[in-house]
Amino acid sequence: MFRSHHQRISLLIILATTLAAGHLKAATVPEPGDLRAAGKVSFPVSYAPAVQSDFNRGVALLHSFFYEEARRVFTSVAERDPKCAMAQWGIAMTWWHPIWTPPTPDEMSAGKAAIQKAMAMSAGTDRAREFITALNVYYNTPDGSTAAAVGQSCHGPVGPRDRVIAYEKAMRQLRDKHPDDFEAQTFYAFAVLAVGYATPSDTSLSKQLEAAAIFEKLWKQNANHPGVVHYLIHCYDYPALAERGLPAARSYASIAPWVPHALHMPSHIFTRLGMWDESIAANRASAEASRAYAAMRHRDATEAEELHALDYMAYSYLQEARDTEAKKIVDAAARVQKTNPELEFSAAYALAAIPTRYAFERNDWAAAAALTVPKLPHWSSFPFMEALIEYGHALGRAQTGDLVRTILTSRCKRLPPGWKQGTAKRAKRLRSFARPRMPKIFWASIQFRPVRLFRFVNSSAICYSK
């Protein structure tokens, strides 16, 4: 009886401790916009002291590519202190995504409007004026007229190289004038990294390594700076360099634990190193944070960041042959009707890649041949994503021996002469030739407007449809 009474008391103590710990956790979990969850940033501006902490928070969120929330913070600073030119600089920075897709025409207009306001205002200090002027250089440098290779990122093709190079040059001048300024060094190194992304022909990754050397030194000065750790991951996000990025990958999520991109970004390194469990955990946390943020903003759309995380998570599940878990993501993606932003590269890619990859990784060629194209508006802006699904059809039908049906059902503008009137013998000969050589014969473009693009070896003809 004494033991029973003692056990009940022990159980109550454990329960009370658990509840207290849960209450403490609930009380300390940062809300969106809380600086504690965004990292340690100090970016002094000479305006109303009351807005300094919020300005720091905006810069911290900017460093984690949480552009929407950063814009909200900078806009609030501008409303509270209309004389703060750097608030307009911050707003303009949120419309440019240096190593993501370039601004849309509307985003470019919004960014230009904000930087023009900043240019027309008193900057307060020479340093602030130099930050504003450097960004103004980006927005007002004309795009080059010479066609060049376009750099790629997981969020799509990056912007024109001429603008990025002009911005890097302006930031280098700022860095040289303020060699001990942490944020000047950080933003300059990020500009160097952006040039690296915009120069895909440099296979030595010289700019990425140059930027990484600066960030490694800065990291020793501020271990909780979100930009430094974040950008290091991007610097090392290549097969040959991924091992170097592991320390940053293990640190970043704890610096900004409610920011969806900060939770996802470590998985770039984990994925390259085959650390599937870590990648799954990172992307699960990112997807949950995206859903929580959408709920807080009362949205009925699926966040693009959530889809991006689910894409990585599905891939990781498939590498571990956890097909059931991967199928849940496939089904979830199929239910998406609307995304935020409405038209976003990473969302379009995920919506096309998740079901296609699920079929490919499992060698389920019948499923690949039967893939459906979701009725979404994304394909009009990103037709090469629709082509990814069509590639699934092509490969699936080729692998199941349905090459003739593939050709006949493709909406081709040009077919080999007399193809549809070809004899069964000709079709049989092509099929027997094609099966062992399909990768060389049958392919679909995922980078250009044509949705179906096939090469017929026996006629050297290309057929396509728009």
Order of alpha helices (4+ residues) and beta strands (2+ residues): alpha-alpha-alpha-alpha-alpha-alpha-beta-beta-alpha-alpha-alpha-alpha-alpha-alpha-alpha-alpha-beta-alpha-alpha-beta-alpha-alpha-alpha-alpha-alpha-alpha-alpha-beta-beta
